[in-house]
Amino acid sequence: MIIARDVAVEAGARPLLAEASFSVHDGDKIGLVGANGAGKTTLLRTLAGELEPADGLIRRSGIIGYLSQEAALKELSDNEVTALERVLTARDIGNLERRIEHVRQQMEDASGDERDRLIRRFSRLDDEFTARGGYVAKAEAKRFAASLGVKGDDLHQKVATMSGGQRRRVELARVLFAETDVLILDEPTNHLDLDAKAWLMDFLAGYAGGLLVVSHDLPLLDKSITSVLALD
């Protein structure tokens, strides 16, 4: 849930929004519309917690998933992470799978006591992965990614080597795969083909949490939202 009370948003010294009050609850499907430069992206970043409001109060509860317009993924600190691993980090099992694979590779070159130690470590990590529902989640993550056009060899490509469009699809898959209470999406259909857009429309229409989305894709808005916030 997100509650905004008397919120003001500024870009530098220019006011974009003043004394705005609204909320996003479970089941709300809200489209944020406004002219280019009106401040839609800045408002979304503020609601997501990336920026502080110039005035007013924003309260957040639950898990919030935020898709920005940025494709660079500045928070991506590991240049070796693959697309599938990136999606899996939404449920905190991507790093665990990396550790399992690292130990498996070490086992190939080890022998004697060292190999026995690595086998025990591999077994413990694999048990933890299974207990967290890792194998079921991995299959689900692949389905999310494939639905958005990331499949086959692309799943095992390093995100750092991907194009901006590919990164956007990977990040959208990660945000949607996360178990969120609120989704904040900034132009989610950018770089999606028709099949991926259709899948996204169905997903958002059936999403049980709160949704706040900026999009120039009118069919997506027509199918996925039930109310509009106009930023003027």
ABEGO torsion letter per residue (X at the ends): XBBBBGBBBBBEABBABBGBBBBBBBGBBBBBBEBBGAGAAAAAAAAAGABBBABEBBBBBEBBBBBBABAAGAABABAABBAAAAAAAAAGAAAAAAAAAAAAAAAAABBEAAAAAAAAAAAAAAAAAAAAGAAAAAAAAAAAAAAAGBBEAAAABBAAABBAAAAAAAAAAAAAABBBABBBBBGAABGBBAAAAAAAAAAAAABABBBBBBBABAAAAAAABABBBBBX
